[in-house]
Amino acid sequence: MARDYFGMLGVSAGASDSEIKRAYRKLARELHPDVNPDEAAQARFKEVSVAYEVLTDPEKRRIVDLGGDPMESAGAGGGGGFAGFGGLGDVFEAFFGGGSSSRGPAGRVRPGSDSLLRMRLDLAECATGVTKQVTVDTAVLCDLCQGKGTHGNSTAAPCDTCGGRGEIQTVQRSLLGQVLTSRPCPVCGGVGEVIPDPCNRCAGDGRVRARRDISVKIPAGVADGMRVRLAAQGEVGPGGGPAGDLYVEVHETPHDVFVRDGDDLHCTISVPMVDAALGTTVTVDAILDGPIEITVGAGTQPGSITTLRGHGMPHLRSGVRGNLHAHIDVVVPARLDHEDIELLRAFKERSSGAAEVRTAQSNHTSHGSGLFNKLRETFTGR
């Protein structure tokens, strides 16, 4: 009894070639062994592959339309019938729409690679911007052949091994039939052509290694880890291809006084205990502004922060400057003479009464105020 090849693909009798191909693509995506390793799926894949082979062959399709089975004489759907299948080429065509055709030669002229250079800058250079000369060891265009890679007036010739295709193909037998594989040609390296008479300087590559000096302009406001791109300053490509880009990565060295936080600067100012109590001014040598005075108000407490707006680092793009934050470190004297001790004792006696009053007021109000008490009241209900 003739098999229902249309039913195997899930199409109606008399389906068009496009309908058959579309149905096979859908089933191949579900049943191909590379996608579905189940044995039942593999057996089903063989069936639909045979059906696809039969219905896409004009002579076999004519036999099916007349009610016959063109595969009965080839083994009735066993290994013989499937052996006539055209191999993975039809599967690739179903998935990618074009079989395993050649991609063509890669071409001898290709773009060059990008290069990376690291540059150390101090905080002042990052703040003002700087232009520096750097020496790079890179690939440049061969000045003898101008990138052609050939000697004199000689020219490149098609590769005899691959016939100019840039790849060689081999056919192997498998359970699915004949499998066609492609790999780059080992003689021309996938280029598709060879140079019988190469340039004496670059040996046919079209480029040579050389050291050259490049002027790098670093804009104001750069920070650690940022990269500056210099277009077409990287390596020249094989065959004299266009050069890649050069990236200069900034590494900011730590400063002795200032710590950077984005566009803001932080520093610590040590103030004697008496000056913190009475108030004073401290001069700081800022990065961009030179000496500036920072006012320490009377009664300044340890850990206080004085902020000077607009005295920080410039923003990379807008140029708007951040702030300078001065952290006050109140220094208590380690050694006191007899007179200093007497003065401090007198000061202590005078201020002890006020301290007792403040302590009493604090104890009186502590039960009803403060963040800790509010949280306690919230969670305990008291």
KESEMAR-313657 format. One record per residue (C-alpha): residue in one letter; x, y, z. Coordinates in steps of 0.001 Angstrom, whole numbers. Layout:
% KESEMAR-313657
{res = a; x = X; y = Y; z = Z}
...
% end
This chain:
% KESEMAR-313657
{res = m; x = 0; y = 0; z = 0}
{res = a; x = 1332; y = 3412; z = -978}
{res = r; x = 2303; y = 5645; z = 1945}
{res = d; x = 644; y = 9000; z = 2499}
{res = y; x = 3625; y = 11344; z = 1990}
{res = f; x = 1372; y = 14395; z = 2168}
{res = g; x = 62; y = 13229; z = 5544}
{res = m; x = 3615; y = 12720; z = 6828}
{res = l; x = 4242; y = 16437; z = 6314}
{res = g; x = 779; y = 17452; z = 7505}
{res = v; x = -307; y = 18982; z = 4189}
{res = s; x = -3233; y = 18229; z = 1950}
{res = a; x = -2913; y = 16227; z = -1249}
{res = g; x = -1961; y = 18441; z = -4152}
{res = a; x = -93; y = 20921; z = -1904}
{res = s; x = 2191; y = 23363; z = -3687}
{res = d; x = 5967; y = 23246; z = -3480}
{res = s; x = 6027; y = 26286; z = -1163}
{res = e; x = 3518; y = 24672; z = 1215}
{res = i; x = 5577; y = 21461; z = 1303}
{res = k; x = 8793; y = 23344; z = 1984}
{res = r; x = 7170; y = 25435; z = 4714}
{res = a; x = 5761; y = 22336; z = 6435}
{res = y; x = 9115; y = 20560; z = 6297}
{res = r; x = 10899; y = 23553; z = 7797}
{res = k; x = 8512; y = 23593; z = 10725}
{res = l; x = 8881; y = 19855; z = 11395}
{res = a; x = 12671; y = 19929; z = 10956}
{res = r; x = 12961; y = 22584; z = 13635}
{res = e; x = 11111; y = 20327; z = 16055}
{res = l; x = 12502; y = 16900; z = 15142}
{res = h; x = 16102; y = 17383; z = 13997}
{res = p; x = 18507; y = 15254; z = 16119}
{res = d; x = 20525; y = 18303; z = 17054}
{res = v; x = 17381; y = 19810; z = 18610}
{res = n; x = 15447; y = 16772; z = 19814}
{res = p; x = 17570; y = 13731; z = 20819}
{res = d; x = 14513; y = 11549; z = 21525}
{res = e; x = 14597; y = 8302; z = 19511}
{res = a; x = 10946; y = 8632; z = 18471}
{res = a; x = 11636; y = 12154; z = 17227}
{res = q; x = 14620; y = 10911; z = 15214}
{res = a; x = 12507; y = 8199; z = 13587}
{res = r; x = 9836; y = 10784; z = 12786}
{res = f; x = 12504; y = 13081; z = 11353}
{res = k; x = 13602; y = 10325; z = 8961}
{res = e; x = 10004; y = 9877; z = 7807}
{res = v; x = 9367; y = 13545; z = 7089}
{res = s; x = 12763; y = 13783; z = 5379}
{res = v; x = 11830; y = 10953; z = 3029}
{res = a; x = 8450; y = 12584; z = 2384}
{res = y; x = 10134; y = 15892; z = 1622}
{res = e; x = 12576; y = 14212; z = -765}
{res = v; x = 9748; y = 12425; z = -2589}
{res = l; x = 7404; y = 15392; z = -2907}
{res = t; x = 10127; y = 17802; z = -4069}
{res = d; x = 11360; y = 15424; z = -6786}
{res = p; x = 9199; y = 15977; z = -9936}
{res = e; x = 9407; y = 12363; z = -11105}
{res = k; x = 8665; y = 10887; z = -7656}
{res = r; x = 5901; y = 13413; z = -7109}
{res = r; x = 4269; y = 12291; z = -10381}
{res = i; x = 4260; y = 8684; z = -9146}
{res = v; x = 2643; y = 9771; z = -5860}
{res = d; x = -33; y = 11753; z = -7697}
{res = l; x = -845; y = 8626; z = -9736}
{res = g; x = -1362; y = 6646; z = -6512}
{res = g; x = 1963; y = 4821; z = -6422}
{res = d; x = 4904; y = 4751; z = -4008}
{res = p; x = 8250; y = 5608; z = -5589}
{res = m; x = 10142; y = 4379; z = -2500}
{res = e; x = 8772; y = 793; z = -2452}
{res = s; x = 11581; y = -438; z = -4652}
{res = a; x = 14161; y = 1404; z = -2491}
{res = g; x = 13331; y = -355; z = 779}
{res = a; x = 9828; y = 766; z = 1815}
{res = g; x = 10835; y = 3544; z = 4155}
{res = g; x = 13821; y = 1807; z = 5746}
{res = g; x = 17448; y = 2771; z = 5489}
{res = g; x = 17417; y = 2387; z = 1690}
{res = g; x = 14711; y = 4977; z = 1224}
{res = f; x = 16431; y = 7445; z = 3504}
{res = a; x = 19813; y = 6854; z = 1891}
{res = g; x = 18515; y = 8604; z = -1204}
{res = f; x = 17937; y = 11767; z = 827}
{res = g; x = 20197; y = 14630; z = -161}
{res = g; x = 21925; y = 14950; z = 3240}
{res = l; x = 22255; y = 17903; z = 5600}
{res = g; x = 22258; y = 20357; z = 2719}
{res = d; x = 18446; y = 20156; z = 2561}
{res = v; x = 18224; y = 20547; z = 6337}
{res = f; x = 20424; y = 23670; z = 6213}
{res = e; x = 18303; y = 24991; z = 3376}
{res = a; x = 15177; y = 24433; z = 5449}
{res = f; x = 16652; y = 26315; z = 8407}
{res = f; x = 18638; y = 29047; z = 6680}
{res = g; x = 17097; y = 29254; z = 3226}
{res = g; x = 20167; y = 28464; z = 1138}
{res = g; x = 21891; y = 25136; z = 1712}
{res = s; x = 25563; y = 25017; z = 2615}
{res = s; x = 26787; y = 27360; z = -96}
{res = s; x = 30171; y = 29061; z = 134}
{res = r; x = 30477; y = 32337; z = 2020}
{res = g; x = 33139; y = 33524; z = -377}
{res = p; x = 36694; y = 34662; z = 335}
{res = a; x = 37355; y = 36830; z = 3358}
{res = g; x = 39364; y = 39338; z = 1353}
{res = r; x = 42971; y = 40331; z = 1901}
{res = v; x = 42202; y = 43912; z = 2946}
{res = r; x = 40608; y = 43980; z = 6399}
{res = p; x = 40135; y = 46635; z = 9125}
{res = g; x = 42823; y = 46939; z = 11784}
{res = s; x = 42437; y = 46218; z = 15480}
{res = d; x = 41830; y = 48807; z = 18172}
{res = s; x = 44659; y = 49570; z = 20599}
{res = l; x = 44645; y = 50457; z = 24295}
{res = l; x = 47166; y = 52687; z = 26061}
{res = r; x = 47174; y = 53517; z = 29784}
{res = m; x = 48227; y = 56964; z = 31008}
{res = r; x = 48844; y = 58052; z = 34620}
{res = l; x = 47676; y = 61558; z = 35571}
{res = d; x = 47709; y = 63394; z = 38881}
{res = l; x = 44671; y = 65200; z = 40247}
{res = a; x = 45782; y = 68600; z = 38933}
{res = e; x = 46188; y = 67238; z = 35389}
{res = c; x = 42740; y = 65682; z = 35558}
{res = a; x = 41311; y = 69016; z = 36717}
{res = t; x = 42952; y = 71243; z = 34100}
{res = g; x = 43296; y = 68847; z = 31191}
{res = v; x = 46625; y = 68148; z = 29551}
{res = t; x = 48205; y = 67372; z = 26186}
{res = k; x = 50908; y = 64703; z = 26237}
{res = q; x = 53105; y = 63008; z = 23682}
{res = v; x = 53047; y = 59221; z = 23819}
{res = t; x = 55056; y = 56626; z = 21911}
{res = v; x = 53173; y = 53591; z = 20617}
{res = d; x = 54447; y = 50390; z = 19008}
{res = t; x = 51873; y = 49538; z = 16375}
{res = a; x = 51277; y = 48372; z = 12788}
{res = v; x = 51583; y = 51083; z = 10146}
{res = l; x = 51129; y = 51107; z = 6382}
{res = c; x = 54091; y = 49675; z = 4494}
{res = d; x = 55671; y = 52640; z = 2751}
{res = l; x = 57334; y = 50442; z = 128}
{res = c; x = 54273; y = 48747; z = -1364}
{res = q; x = 51644; y = 51146; z = 71}
{res = g; x = 49643; y = 48252; z = 1450}
{res = k; x = 49449; y = 46160; z = -1748}
{res = g; x = 51772; y = 43516; z = -333}
{res = t; x = 53332; y = 42847; z = -3747}
{res = h; x = 56823; y = 43524; z = -5035}
{res = g; x = 57124; y = 46111; z = -7778}
{res = n; x = 54381; y = 45799; z = -10407}
{res = s; x = 53497; y = 42203; z = -9576}
{res = t; x = 49912; y = 41377; z = -8597}
{res = a; x = 48097; y = 38822; z = -6475}
{res = a; x = 46784; y = 35657; z = -8113}
{res = p; x = 43816; y = 33391; z = -7300}
{res = c; x = 44659; y = 30518; z = -4970}
{res = d; x = 45002; y = 27240; z = -6893}
{res = t; x = 44034; y = 25129; z = -3884}
{res = c; x = 40597; y = 26663; z = -3303}
{res = g; x = 40076; y = 28211; z = -6736}
{res = g; x = 39731; y = 31690; z = -5235}
{res = r; x = 36809; y = 30733; z = -2961}
{res = g; x = 38821; y = 31067; z = 251}
{res = e; x = 37600; y = 27725; z = 1581}
{res = i; x = 37746; y = 24068; z = 753}
{res = q; x = 34824; y = 21668; z = 991}
{res = t; x = 34795; y = 18008; z = 1890}
{res = v; x = 31968; y = 15466; z = 1616}
{res = q; x = 31431; y = 12827; z = 4283}
{res = r; x = 28903; y = 10027; z = 4556}
{res = s; x = 26619; y = 9914; z = 7591}
{res = l; x = 23298; y = 8426; z = 8671}
{res = l; x = 21612; y = 11447; z = 7129}
{res = g; x = 23373; y = 11008; z = 3804}
{res = q; x = 26185; y = 13101; z = 2425}
{res = v; x = 27385; y = 15895; z = 4717}
{res = l; x = 29171; y = 18846; z = 3109}
{res = t; x = 31606; y = 20718; z = 5367}
{res = s; x = 33638; y = 23834; z = 4649}
{res = r; x = 36793; y = 25199; z = 6261}
{res = p; x = 39211; y = 28036; z = 5439}
{res = c; x = 41780; y = 27209; z = 2821}
{res = p; x = 45086; y = 26345; z = 4556}
{res = v; x = 47145; y = 27813; z = 1703}
{res = c; x = 45638; y = 31302; z = 1370}
{res = g; x = 44157; y = 31488; z = 4882}
{res = g; x = 40653; y = 32121; z = 3567}
{res = v; x = 41678; y = 35152; z = 1501}
{res = g; x = 41129; y = 33486; z = -1858}
{res = e; x = 44368; y = 34735; z = -3398}
{res = v; x = 48108; y = 34386; z = -2959}
{res = i; x = 51007; y = 36732; z = -3654}
{res = p; x = 53688; y = 34955; z = -5733}
{res = d; x = 56133; y = 37866; z = -5434}
{res = p; x = 55585; y = 39512; z = -2017}
{res = c; x = 56958; y = 42844; z = -872}
{res = n; x = 60468; y = 42623; z = 558}
{res = r; x = 59608; y = 44819; z = 3543}
{res = c; x = 56203; y = 43593; z = 4733}
{res = a; x = 56313; y = 40034; z = 3289}
{res = g; x = 52929; y = 40544; z = 1652}
{res = d; x = 51049; y = 41745; z = 4741}
{res = g; x = 50797; y = 45344; z = 3568}
{res = r; x = 51867; y = 46671; z = 6975}
{res = v; x = 54935; y = 46746; z = 9195}
{res = r; x = 55602; y = 47276; z = 12903}
{res = a; x = 56899; y = 50697; z = 13855}
{res = r; x = 57059; y = 53171; z = 16718}
{res = r; x = 55436; y = 56532; z = 16326}
{res = d; x = 54674; y = 59538; z = 18506}
{res = i; x = 51070; y = 60614; z = 19005}
{res = s; x = 49784; y = 63779; z = 20647}
{res = v; x = 46994; y = 62947; z = 23101}
{res = k; x = 44723; y = 65710; z = 24370}
{res = i; x = 43075; y = 64851; z = 27675}
{res = p; x = 40054; y = 67073; z = 28463}
{res = a; x = 39512; y = 68718; z = 31841}
{res = g; x = 37404; y = 66718; z = 34283}
{res = v; x = 38463; y = 63198; z = 33316}
{res = a; x = 38370; y = 60622; z = 36076}
{res = d; x = 40054; y = 57332; z = 36838}
{res = g; x = 39100; y = 54586; z = 34377}
{res = m; x = 37766; y = 56897; z = 31667}
{res = r; x = 38956; y = 56381; z = 28105}
{res = v; x = 39741; y = 58946; z = 25429}
{res = r; x = 39190; y = 57714; z = 21856}
{res = l; x = 41542; y = 58708; z = 19050}
{res = a; x = 39881; y = 57685; z = 15792}
{res = a; x = 41987; y = 55812; z = 13214}
{res = q; x = 45111; y = 55945; z = 15423}
{res = g; x = 45209; y = 52220; z = 16115}
{res = e; x = 46734; y = 49419; z = 14061}
{res = v; x = 46556; y = 49443; z = 10270}
{res = g; x = 44669; y = 46396; z = 9029}
{res = p; x = 46035; y = 43497; z = 6931}
{res = g; x = 46515; y = 44398; z = 3301}
{res = g; x = 46734; y = 48076; z = 4229}
{res = g; x = 43166; y = 48106; z = 5552}
{res = p; x = 41762; y = 51044; z = 7532}
{res = a; x = 43332; y = 51616; z = 10934}
{res = g; x = 41458; y = 50881; z = 14126}
{res = d; x = 41031; y = 53316; z = 16994}
{res = l; x = 43411; y = 54091; z = 19836}
{res = y; x = 41929; y = 54305; z = 23330}
{res = v; x = 43832; y = 56066; z = 26104}
{res = e; x = 42698; y = 54915; z = 29561}
{res = v; x = 43263; y = 57380; z = 32406}
{res = h; x = 44686; y = 56182; z = 35730}
{res = e; x = 44430; y = 58905; z = 38377}
{res = t; x = 47132; y = 58810; z = 41039}
{res = p; x = 46085; y = 59489; z = 44668}
{res = h; x = 46562; y = 63035; z = 45993}
{res = d; x = 48247; y = 63833; z = 49309}
{res = v; x = 45537; y = 66249; z = 50483}
{res = f; x = 42346; y = 65782; z = 48485}
{res = v; x = 40125; y = 62760; z = 47950}
{res = r; x = 37934; y = 62829; z = 44863}
{res = d; x = 34287; y = 61770; z = 44819}
{res = g; x = 32959; y = 62399; z = 41337}
{res = d; x = 33157; y = 66152; z = 40851}
{res = d; x = 33481; y = 66839; z = 44600}
{res = l; x = 36711; y = 67053; z = 46592}
{res = h; x = 37184; y = 66198; z = 50267}
{res = c; x = 39994; y = 67200; z = 52590}
{res = t; x = 40669; y = 67095; z = 56338}
{res = i; x = 41655; y = 70233; z = 58295}
{res = s; x = 43283; y = 69870; z = 61695}
{res = v; x = 42226; y = 72693; z = 64058}
{res = p; x = 43502; y = 73137; z = 67627}
{res = m; x = 40870; y = 72778; z = 70317}
{res = v; x = 41073; y = 76445; z = 71326}
{res = d; x = 40720; y = 77657; z = 67720}
{res = a; x = 37700; y = 75403; z = 67211}
{res = a; x = 36130; y = 76909; z = 70311}
{res = l; x = 36931; y = 80530; z = 69485}
{res = g; x = 36721; y = 80346; z = 65691}
{res = t; x = 39508; y = 80826; z = 63138}
{res = t; x = 40395; y = 80727; z = 59428}
{res = v; x = 42540; y = 78109; z = 57719}
{res = t; x = 44265; y = 78530; z = 54351}
{res = v; x = 44130; y = 75596; z = 51925}
{res = d; x = 45958; y = 75382; z = 48582}
{res = a; x = 43117; y = 74322; z = 46282}
{res = i; x = 43666; y = 72412; z = 43052}
{res = l; x = 42441; y = 75091; z = 40633}
{res = d; x = 41993; y = 78211; z = 42787}
{res = g; x = 45274; y = 78440; z = 44637}
{res = p; x = 45230; y = 79491; z = 48329}
{res = i; x = 41690; y = 79882; z = 49693}
{res = e; x = 40528; y = 80595; z = 53229}
{res = i; x = 38134; y = 78310; z = 55049}
{res = t; x = 36278; y = 79832; z = 57980}
{res = v; x = 35970; y = 77673; z = 61085}
{res = g; x = 33126; y = 79068; z = 63152}
{res = a; x = 33289; y = 79463; z = 66928}
{res = g; x = 32216; y = 76308; z = 68712}
{res = t; x = 32916; y = 74019; z = 65749}
{res = q; x = 32566; y = 70392; z = 66802}
{res = p; x = 34832; y = 67496; z = 65750}
{res = g; x = 33688; y = 65936; z = 62482}
{res = s; x = 31943; y = 69083; z = 61265}
{res = i; x = 32023; y = 69700; z = 57517}
{res = t; x = 32427; y = 73069; z = 55850}
{res = t; x = 31393; y = 73118; z = 52181}
{res = l; x = 32738; y = 75572; z = 49631}
{res = r; x = 30545; y = 75436; z = 46569}
{res = g; x = 32132; y = 75647; z = 43143}
{res = h; x = 35653; y = 74830; z = 44321}
{res = g; x = 35696; y = 71165; z = 43289}
{res = m; x = 36504; y = 69413; z = 39996}
{res = p; x = 35042; y = 70556; z = 36674}
{res = h; x = 32454; y = 68305; z = 35083}
{res = l; x = 33820; y = 66538; z = 32026}
{res = r; x = 31278; y = 67883; z = 29549}
{res = s; x = 29629; y = 70935; z = 31094}
{res = g; x = 32621; y = 72374; z = 32939}
{res = v; x = 30409; y = 73095; z = 35972}
{res = r; x = 32501; y = 72581; z = 39074}
{res = g; x = 31665; y = 70468; z = 42076}
{res = n; x = 32123; y = 71391; z = 45739}
{res = l; x = 35007; y = 71288; z = 48191}
{res = h; x = 34162; y = 69650; z = 51536}
{res = a; x = 36497; y = 70404; z = 54458}
{res = h; x = 36213; y = 67898; z = 57324}
{res = i; x = 37190; y = 69488; z = 60659}
{res = d; x = 39488; y = 67475; z = 62915}
{res = v; x = 39681; y = 69104; z = 66370}
{res = v; x = 43099; y = 68442; z = 67901}
{res = v; x = 43364; y = 68103; z = 71674}
{res = p; x = 46802; y = 69039; z = 73047}
{res = a; x = 48771; y = 66041; z = 74320}
{res = r; x = 51029; y = 68006; z = 76669}
{res = l; x = 50055; y = 70931; z = 78934}
{res = d; x = 52223; y = 73031; z = 81205}
{res = h; x = 51197; y = 74077; z = 84735}
{res = e; x = 49673; y = 77368; z = 83564}
{res = d; x = 47602; y = 75697; z = 80838}
{res = i; x = 46289; y = 73173; z = 83339}
{res = e; x = 45204; y = 75909; z = 85778}
{res = l; x = 43437; y = 77806; z = 83002}
{res = l; x = 41555; y = 74705; z = 81875}
{res = r; x = 40546; y = 73885; z = 85453}
{res = a; x = 39193; y = 77391; z = 85875}
{res = f; x = 37304; y = 77081; z = 82611}
{res = k; x = 35900; y = 73749; z = 83757}
{res = e; x = 34628; y = 75214; z = 87030}
{res = r; x = 32964; y = 78084; z = 85236}
{res = s; x = 31268; y = 75831; z = 82703}
{res = s; x = 30278; y = 72979; z = 85035}
{res = g; x = 27107; y = 74718; z = 86211}
{res = a; x = 25820; y = 75222; z = 82700}
{res = a; x = 26682; y = 71631; z = 81863}
{res = e; x = 24581; y = 70409; z = 84822}
{res = v; x = 21621; y = 72483; z = 83682}
{res = r; x = 21894; y = 71152; z = 80107}
{res = t; x = 22180; y = 67585; z = 81394}
{res = a; x = 19091; y = 67980; z = 83538}
{res = q; x = 17123; y = 69430; z = 80644}
{res = s; x = 18302; y = 66612; z = 78427}
{res = n; x = 17195; y = 63968; z = 80930}
{res = h; x = 13844; y = 65667; z = 81282}
{res = t; x = 13098; y = 65726; z = 77576}
{res = s; x = 14812; y = 62528; z = 76430}
{res = h; x = 11784; y = 60344; z = 77059}
{res = g; x = 9603; y = 62210; z = 74618}
{res = s; x = 11955; y = 63147; z = 71825}
{res = g; x = 14715; y = 61792; z = 69620}
{res = l; x = 14680; y = 59358; z = 66723}
{res = f; x = 15405; y = 56322; z = 68913}
{res = n; x = 12461; y = 57046; z = 71238}
{res = k; x = 10124; y = 57636; z = 68309}
{res = l; x = 11103; y = 54295; z = 66792}
{res = r; x = 10673; y = 52588; z = 70185}
{res = e; x = 7215; y = 54088; z = 70570}
{res = t; x = 6288; y = 53003; z = 67050}
{res = f; x = 7254; y = 49357; z = 67473}
{res = t; x = 6316; y = 48857; z = 71157}
{res = g; x = 3206; y = 51060; z = 71310}
{res = r; x = 4441; y = 52815; z = 74451}
% end
